[in-house]
Amino acid sequence: SDVVNVHLTGAFKITKTILKFMLKKRWGRVINITSASASLGNKGQSNYAAAKSGVEAFSRSLAKEVGSRSITVNCIAPGFIETDMTEEIDGTARDNIIAQIPLSRFGRPDEIAQFVKYLISEEASYITGQTIHINGGLYM
């Protein structure tokens, strides 16, 4: 399906391309953006949840393959983030979602970006093979 091709095959192909340069430098950071749906599942989105789960498994395996070359591979799995897409969720549906989030709000894009910034830093050089959930407690 297109969903699997974009999310899983796309991540694989892009990573394969950039990895050549990282292997040569013996240093790098791979950060894949997955989704809380990979762990929670989502009605009507089995293809999306499967693709994002596949990216997480791919990332764990790749972390083991390239770690000896000082390349880290991690995933960030956002929950509901304030974007154009989530803006389209109507009032009642939005309220029902927020009721399931312990922090009682959607996340902000900058909250994801700040964690990406951390993962690419030297301070995060011992973190690899992980999926970090940023979702206000929706999935724990």
Secondary structure in CASP SS format (residue, H / E / C, confidence):
PFRMAT SS
TARGET T0000
AUTHOR 0000-0000-0000
METHOD secondary structure of the structure
MODEL  1
S C 1.00
D H 1.00
V H 1.00
V H 1.00
N H 1.00
V H 1.00
H H 1.00
L H 1.00
T H 1.00
G H 1.00
A H 1.00
F H 1.00
K H 1.00
I H 1.00
T H 1.00
K H 1.00
T H 1.00
I H 1.00
L H 1.00
K H 1.00
F H 1.00
M H 1.00
L H 1.00
K H 1.00
K H 1.00
R C 1.00
W C 1.00
G E 1.00
R E 1.00
V E 1.00
I E 1.00
N E 1.00
I E 1.00
T C 1.00
S C 1.00
A C 1.00
S H 1.00
A H 1.00
S H 1.00
L H 1.00
G C 1.00
N C 1.00
K C 1.00
G C 1.00
Q C 1.00
S H 1.00
N H 1.00
Y H 1.00
A H 1.00
A H 1.00
A H 1.00
K H 1.00
S H 1.00
G H 1.00
V H 1.00
E H 1.00
A H 1.00
F H 1.00
S H 1.00
R H 1.00
S H 1.00
L H 1.00
A H 1.00
K H 1.00
E H 1.00
V H 1.00
G H 1.00
S H 1.00
R H 1.00
S C 1.00
I E 1.00
T E 1.00
V E 1.00
N E 1.00
C E 1.00
I E 1.00
A E 1.00
P E 1.00
G C 1.00
F C 1.00
I E 1.00
E C 1.00
T C 1.00
D H 1.00
M H 1.00
T H 1.00
E H 1.00
E C 1.00
I C 1.00
D C 1.00
G H 1.00
T H 1.00
A H 1.00
R H 1.00
D H 1.00
N H 1.00
I H 1.00
I H 1.00
A H 1.00
Q C 1.00
I C 1.00
P C 1.00
L C 1.00
S C 1.00
R C 1.00
F C 1.00
G E 1.00
R C 1.00
P H 1.00
D H 1.00
E H 1.00
I H 1.00
A H 1.00
Q H 1.00
F H 1.00
V H 1.00
K H 1.00
Y H 1.00
L H 1.00
I C 1.00
S C 1.00
E H 1.00
E H 1.00
A H 1.00
S C 1.00
Y C 1.00
I C 1.00
T C 1.00
G C 1.00
Q C 1.00
T E 1.00
I E 1.00
H E 1.00
I E 1.00
N C 1.00
G C 1.00
G C 1.00
L C 1.00
Y C 1.00
M C 1.00
END
